[in-house]
């Protein structure tokens, strides 16, 4: 049995934090769109770190029984999108995140409190 989607989003955020992702935001978008229920948005400062964050999230979700349905952007490692169905994880370089500003685009979503485990 898999965890509720809100808990999966928090698990993805924890996995990203484990690879030193920054500015992690868990966003509840259930009432806004049918494309997903939650976004996890985070930043990483280099291509190798973006790859490490993406792989850590993917590995954690697979441990929880949630396969990745698709990955985009891993070759360029500037903005990586991981699709887990009702959960979509975005890993950005800071400049890409500022340019696309998903937080503004999905500003009607509800930020879910998240604290990385120390």
Buried (B, 14 or more C-beta within 10 A) or exposed (E): EEEEBBEBBBBBBBBBBBBEBBEBBBBBBBEBEEEBBBBBBBBBEEBEBBBBBBBBBBEBBEEBEBEBEEBEBBEEBBBBBBBBBBBBBBBBBEEBBEEBEBBEEBEEBEEBEBEEEE
